[in-house]
């Protein structure tokens, strides 16, 4: 049931979610103008958080962030600018940090390895140092990627204790970001010293390939399909046989929110387990080939065609990748809510609503409400943890 909260359209589900722990909390999101960051900012705003975003200008036009018009505190800046990063922390004094800012595109990382590593490695260091010096941060979630693992082509899902690596610059930079997170946790924010020398719990989240409304990034599958479908053009697919763990954008965001909520006020016996690396991916049956996903998108859209443009000379990208999320299920009680079919349905519905001129903020709020309602309908729900 929809209700009004402080004059805004919300839902009873989002109000009580996570025991309302985010209400009136000071939250900093890096990368808030991006695809995932803008969805996270909206979700937190719906729960009554006091959100500050730090990011570059929105990367595309149109872009999801501007369509939402949330009214949060938005600071435009580069995470490689350590002085501005530290001033931002000093100004907003965050209790919770979600670090999403990054150079996120594999193929771009081949063209700009220096920019990729300085953003994804030194940028992470700058955010971690600012958080450590601020002394207000209680929960820090560094969002990395499933590509942080050394991909050996295994058919089983990668576990959090598997070796880190990365063939391409992007994947290697995310492996480095994980190593840096572990280093800062061991050296400066060690769980055994929590409550004595510091009060910050530091974790990282590794998610699969996300899809959803509002992603217009260059060189990503769903944006390419949506652009082609809306113009009645044939979409070209470069790796139709590659298999990925597909999930709707709300899936990993919900897991990050759960993880941070558990870290806030965690009893001493839970601290070592929570301050760690976590996988958040779909069920194994939702690891589809690119070709199968494209067929499903075309079916839901109602029209469209695609052709295989595989290029043996193209830069290397892993052919198979899956995550094992047993740890998140066992310790956090987390599990996916929407399967890949539902993820496609909601993604296509978003883009069709955009094409029809709908109010995108309302569309997104409704999708968040629907996701939360579906999560809370299950007996083992983690939404109210």
C-alpha positions, 0 to 999 in steps of 0.5 A, a space after each residue: 500500500 502506498 502512503 505519503 511520507 514527508 510529502 513524498 511518495 513512499 511505501 510502508 515496505 521501504 519505511 520499515 525495511 532494515 528496521 528503519 536503520 537508515 532514517 536520518 542517517 548521514 550517508 555518503 555515496 561516491 559515484 552517485 551520478 552513475 547508474 547504480 549510484 543514482 538508484 542507491 541514492 533514490 532508495 536511501 532517500 526513500 528511507 529517509 537518509 540524509 544523502 550526500 553524493 560525490 562524483 563526476 558529472 553524469 556520464 551520459 545524456 540523457 542520464 538517470 541521475 538528472 531524471 530523478 531530481 532527488 534534491 540530495 546534496 550533490 558534490 561534483 568532484 573526482 575521487 583522485 582529488 584527495 584534498 576535495 575528498 577529505 573536505 567532503 568527508 569533513 563537511 558531511 561527516 558520514 556515518 555510512 559510506 558506499 563507495 561506487 565511483 569507478 571507471 567501470 568499462 572493460 573495453 575502455 580500460 584497454 584504451 585508458 589503463 592509466 585512468 582506470 588504475 588511478 580511478 579504481 586504485 588511487 581513488 579507493 585509497 583516497 576514499 579509505 583514507 578520508 573515511 579513516 581520518 574522519 572518525 565518524 564512519 561506522 560502516 564502509 562498503 566498497 563496491 568492487 566487481 565479480 571480475 576481481 577474481 583470477 578467472 580460471 574458466 571454472 564452471 563453479 562459482 567463485 568464492 570469497 577466498 578464491 585468488 584475486 586477479 584480472 586479465 584486463 586492466 579493469 578486472 585487475 584494478 578491481 582485484 587491486 581495490 579488494 587487496 587495498 580494502 583488505 590492507 586498510 582493514 588489517 592495518 588501520 581498521 582491524 576488527 579486533 581493535 573495533 571499539 578500542 582504537 576505531 569504530 569503523 567496519 570495512 567490507 567489500 561487495 562483489 556483484 554480478 552483471 547488473 541490468 535495469 532502467 537508466 543505464 545508458 553507458 557506452 559499450 554495455 549490453 542493455 543500453 546497446 539493445 535499448 538504443 537499437 530497439 527504440 530506433 528499430 535497428 538490428 543490434 550487434 552483439 560481440 560475445 553472444 556465447 559469453 555467460 554472465 551472472 545477470 541480476 537487476 540493479 536492485 539486487 546488489 544494492 539491496 545486499 549492500 544496504 543489508 550489509 551496512 545495516 548489519 555492520 551498524 551497531 553490530 555486537 562484538 561477536 559479529 564484527 569479525 564476520 561482517 568486516 569482510 568480502 562478500 559475493 552477491 550474485 544470482 542463483 546459478 540458473 540465472 547465469 545466462 549466455 548473452 544470446 539468451 539474454 538478448 532474446 529475452 529482451 527482444 521478446 519482452 520489448 515486442 520487436 527487434 533483431 540482433 546479429 553476431 559480430 564476434 571478433 576473434 581479434 577483439 580484446 580478451 573478455 572472460 567467457 564464463 563467470 559465476 559467483 558462489 553466494 553461500 556465505 551471504 546466505 549463511 551469515 546474512 540470510 541474504 538471497 536473490 529476490 528477482 530472477 533474470 526473467 523478472 529483471 528483464 521485464 522490469 528493465 524493458 518496462 522502465 525503458 518503455 516508460 521513458 520512451 512514453 514520457 513517464 515520470 521516471 522518479 515515480 517509475 523507479 520508486 514503484 520498482 523499488 516498492 515492488 522489489 521490497 514487497 516481493 522480498 518481504 513476502 518470503 518467509 526467510 526475508 532479510 529485508 527487515 533484518 
